[in-house]
Amino acid sequence: MTKPKKKRKNKYQASIFGQIRGIFFAFRGFLAVFVMFCFIVLLGSALSRLYHRLVYAPWFRLEKIEITGAKKLDRSRILDAVGLKRGQCTLSINTEQVSESLRKLAEVKEVEVGLQLRGCLNLTVVEREPAAVVNCGELNMLMDLDGVLFAEATPDEKGALPYITGLCSPGSSKGDSVTARNLAQIKGVLSAMGNSRSWLSASTVSECRWDENGFTIIMGERAVPISIGQDGFEQKFTKLRRVISTLNGHGLTDSVTGIDLDYPGKAFLEGQFPIHRPVQGLSKQPG
């Protein structure tokens, strides 16, 4: 009986290990991407768990809000504008957004926001300071030196501050601003009036009336209009002081019905002035 011949092994045929190795190298890019994807998913899940633990951790909760610098602005209005609640996670508080929310209040000029690790939010508010009362139709509004109308004026404030008319339309409201051109004139008039307080009391000037020709101030109980134009207010108030002194010296103050100072080196007066006539029948004798 003859034995069957052994099948001769082909030395060029790849082994099973080699085939597996070839498949691995062929799909190693896909495997790398898959492993990386699994790693990112696991990492994201871990970070999400960590974030939620931090959010609800007691040392990251908002416990109190401290407000400094607010004088007339009510605390409740500030808190409503901020929109934060006690117990809220401090990690979710955007200080820039808080600042922007507070600056939307017309009464606020500047604000600083500081967040402490112990759950305390510090708000430092700088309110606008009134420089004048501006008539806006049926409303009298407080205006600061930036030209911003930021609040309604009380009767006491109207009596203590310069009163400007003709500047704003009846539709003006809180938060509006005057134009830059008008603001420059307003600052000039207010500065000149402030430098004249030694001889010109606040109650003496009852109104500062503005129109396209400039400012006219209304003075005294008889409401005498005094035109001061659009510029050179310091020099014109100095000139007005000399005019008033001269009128008082001659007893003619009550005779004046109007003064125009909008001329260089001159002042034009209107009124009923007495005419001095020479005495008839008398002549000077030669010496």
ZIJO-V430380 format. One record per residue. RES is the residue in one letter. SS is DSSP state (H for helix, E for strand, C for the rest). PHI is phi as a letter, one per 30 degrees, with the letter a starting at -180 (999 if undefined). Layout:
BEGIN
{{RES/SS/PHI} {RES/SS/PHI}}
END
This chain:
BEGIN
{{M/C/999} {T/C/d} {K/C/d} {P/C/d} {K/C/d} {K/C/d} {K/C/d} {R/C/d} {K/C/d} {N/C/d} {K/C/d} {Y/C/c} {Q/C/d} {A/C/d} {S/C/d} {I/H/d} {F/H/d} {G/H/d} {Q/H/d} {I/H/d} {R/H/d} {G/H/d} {I/H/d} {F/H/d} {F/H/d} {A/H/d} {F/C/c} {R/H/d} {G/H/d} {F/H/d} {L/H/d} {A/H/d} {V/H/d} {F/H/d} {V/H/d} {M/H/d} {F/H/d} {C/H/d} {F/H/d} {I/H/d} {V/H/d} {L/H/d} {L/H/d} {G/H/d} {S/H/d} {A/H/d} {L/H/d} {S/H/d} {R/H/d} {L/H/d} {Y/H/d} {H/H/d} {R/H/d} {L/H/d} {V/H/d} {Y/C/c} {A/C/d} {P/H/d} {W/H/d} {F/H/c} {R/E/c} {L/C/d} {E/C/c} {K/E/a} {I/E/b} {E/E/c} {I/E/c} {T/E/b} {G/C/j} {A/C/d} {K/C/c} {K/C/c} {L/C/d} {D/C/d} {R/H/d} {S/H/d} {R/H/d} {I/H/d} {L/H/d} {D/H/d} {A/H/d} {V/H/d} {G/C/i} {L/C/c} {K/C/b} {R/C/d} {G/C/j} {Q/C/d} {C/E/d} {T/H/d} {L/H/d} {S/H/c} {I/C/d} {N/C/c} {T/H/d} {E/H/d} {Q/H/d} {V/H/d} {S/H/d} {E/H/d} {S/H/d} {L/H/d} {R/H/d} {K/C/d} {L/C/d} {A/C/d} {E/C/d} {V/E/c} {K/E/c} {E/E/b} {V/E/a} {E/E/b} {V/E/b} {G/E/b} {L/E/c} {Q/C/c} {L/C/d} {R/C/d} {G/C/i} {C/E/c} {L/E/c} {N/E/c} {L/E/c} {T/E/c} {V/E/c} {V/E/c} {E/E/d} {R/C/d} {E/C/c} {P/C/d} {A/C/c} {A/E/a} {V/E/c} {V/E/c} {N/E/d} {C/E/b} {G/C/i} {E/C/d} {L/E/c} {N/E/c} {M/E/c} {L/E/d} {M/E/b} {D/C/c} {L/C/d} {D/C/d} {G/C/i} {V/E/c} {L/E/d} {F/E/c} {A/E/a} {E/E/d} {A/C/d} {T/C/d} {P/H/e} {D/H/d} {E/H/d} {K/H/d} {G/H/d} {A/H/c} {L/C/c} {P/E/e} {Y/E/c} {I/E/c} {T/E/b} {G/C/i} {L/C/c} {C/C/c} {S/C/d} {P/C/d} {G/C/d} {S/C/d} {S/C/b} {K/C/d} {G/C/j} {D/C/d} {S/E/b} {V/C/d} {T/C/d} {A/H/d} {R/H/d} {N/H/d} {L/H/d} {A/H/d} {Q/H/d} {I/H/d} {K/H/d} {G/H/d} {V/H/d} {L/H/d} {S/H/d} {A/H/d} {M/H/d} {G/H/d} {N/H/d} {S/C/c} {R/C/d} {S/C/d} {W/C/b} {L/C/b} {S/C/d} {A/C/d} {S/C/d} {T/C/d} {V/E/c} {S/E/d} {E/E/a} {C/E/c} {R/E/c} {W/E/c} {D/E/b} {E/C/d} {N/C/c} {G/E/k} {F/E/c} {T/E/b} {I/E/c} {I/E/c} {M/E/c} {G/C/i} {E/C/d} {R/C/d} {A/C/h} {V/E/d} {P/E/d} {I/E/b} {S/E/d} {I/E/b} {G/E/i} {Q/C/c} {D/C/a} {G/C/i} {F/H/d} {E/H/d} {Q/H/d} {K/H/d} {F/H/d} {T/H/d} {K/H/d} {L/H/d} {R/H/d} {R/H/d} {V/H/d} {I/H/d} {S/H/d} {T/H/d} {L/H/d} {N/H/d} {G/H/d} {H/H/c} {G/C/i} {L/C/c} {T/H/e} {D/H/d} {S/H/d} {V/E/d} {T/E/c} {G/E/a} {I/E/b} {D/E/c} {L/E/c} {D/E/d} {Y/E/b} {P/C/d} {G/C/i} {K/E/b} {A/E/b} {F/E/c} {L/E/c} {E/E/c} {G/E/l} {Q/C/c} {F/C/c} {P/C/d} {I/C/c} {H/C/d} {R/C/c} {P/C/d} {V/C/d} {Q/C/d} {G/C/i} {L/C/c} {S/C/b} {K/C/d} {Q/C/d} {P/C/d} {G/C/d}}
END
